[in-house]
Amino acid sequence: MTILNSGIGNYVISDNREYSYFGGNNYLGLANHPAVKESSIQAIKKYGVNFSASRRTTGTADIHLELEKELALFKGKEDAIVFASGYQGNSILLDILRSRYSAVFIDQQAHPSIIASIPRDIPNVHYYEHCNTSHLEKLLDEHRGLVPLVITDGVFALTGEIAPLDKIYILVNKHHGLLVADDAHSTGILGKTGKGTPEHFNLTDSGNIFQSETMSKALGSYGGFIAGTKELIDSIREKSSIYQACTALPPHIVAASLSSLKIIRENPELSGHLLERSVALRKEISGLGYKTTQFITPIIPLMFSALAKAKDLSLFLEDNGIIVPFMNYPVKQIKYILRISVSASHTSGQLQLLLELLNKWKNKNGTD
Ligand SMILES: Cc1ncc(COP(=O)(O)O)c(C=O)c1O
């Protein structure tokens, strides 16, 4: 494990050495943005570091309500609610929606937070082959009569694949079900205004699409959120024990999110710029012969059949001043993955050096 002695940015410090950094999820470069940091500092001066109580007791401050209002505006929804982590969002949703479905259908490579969200009392849980809508359709047909809730990552954390939400939504509607997208890696990035995968596919929501989102990735801050109708958000406030029994988000985190949202609102070109450079880099990497996925997202996996090769490439890059982590992460995968995470703030020099080193390593070791 690489231990960092610095914050996350284009460059990081580890063991007194500076590295060009392609890890993490700092897609828009906001985690270390001067304005975001300054907002956090001011919030600590005003509120201290911790509200030390649940939102339901004395843990709600004006700044929480301000953030929820801003998130609702950003998402074009009636209301929004923030809570301790993005990981909790799926569990909150599946719990609150429980009376509206009788079977759950999950992508086989779903994030652990999705698997953990399956209610204990549900006998009907079915895993469909990864992103395979024909298989999902078959399972849905086999279980006619049940009301399905289909849940998937919007963008898959390790591979950067975008779930085929357009096709999934047709099936969901055919079976009068619900769709939940975990958009942890899509918020602020996908869709014309960064609203995530439903906007990316221009889906018209008939009131049965729900998103679980996080402020810890593109927003560069921390904490989970759900935006939706007033009725949905009120029922989370009134009924979700996860929401009610967790300590409120710390004030400096809330302030950081507010600051990030402002930057995103004032710089709508940020996400487009990120996607363009991600597409360009992916094309170059594919051109070198590396196996990767073909999507527009800033997560570019380098996929290997042999563990030793994946690890060797990661070490080679590190020796040459670049961190691209080998992914040892609890998601089911058939390949060994080095995960390149592109940030809007990477310089072209950084991308160029990465490509040169990938080319050099490939010439000696091949690409599989
Ligand atoms: C798909 C997905 N969902 C949820 C989460 C959890 O979000 P958070 O880190 O904000 O708790 C992650 C985090 O890595 C993720 O990749």
The ligand as an SDF file (V2000), in Angstrom:
LIG
                    3D

 16 16  0  0  0  0  0  0  0  0999 V2000
  -20.1950    2.6130   -6.8550 C   0  0  0  0  0  0  0  0  0  0  0  0
  -19.9260    3.1580   -5.5030 C   0  0  0  0  0  0  0  0  0  0  0  0
  -20.9420    3.3460   -4.6660 N   0  0  0  0  0  0  0  0  0  0  0  0
  -20.7640    3.8490   -3.4410 C   0  0  0  0  0  0  0  0  0  0  0  0
  -19.5180    4.1690   -2.9840 C   0  0  0  0  0  0  0  0  0  0  0  0
  -19.3540    4.7090   -1.5990 C   0  0  0  0  0  0  0  0  0  0  0  0
  -19.2970    6.0950   -1.6100 O   0  0  0  0  0  0  0  0  0  0  0  0
  -18.5880    6.8610   -0.4120 P   0  0  0  0  0  0  0  0  0  0  0  0
  -17.1280    6.6350   -0.5880 O   0  0  0  0  0  0  0  0  0  0  0  0
  -18.9970    8.2730   -0.6090 O   0  0  0  0  0  0  0  0  0  0  0  0
  -19.0860    6.2750    0.8530 O   0  0  0  0  0  0  0  0  0  0  0  0
  -18.4240    3.9980   -3.8060 C   0  0  0  0  0  0  0  0  0  0  0  0
  -17.0840    4.3790   -3.2900 C   0  0  0  0  0  0  0  0  0  0  0  0
  -16.0640    4.1070   -3.6150 O   0  0  0  0  0  0  0  0  0  0  0  0
  -18.6180    3.4770   -5.0990 C   0  0  0  0  0  0  0  0  0  0  0  0
  -17.5830    3.2580   -5.9100 O   0  0  0  0  0  0  0  0  0  0  0  0
  1  2  1  0
  2  3  1  0
  2 15  2  0
  3  4  2  0
  4  5  1  0
  5  6  1  0
  5 12  2  0
  6  7  1  0
  7  8  1  0
  8  9  2  0
  8 10  1  0
  8 11  1  0
 12 13  1  0
 12 15  1  0
 13 14  2  0
 15 16  1  0
M  END
$$$$
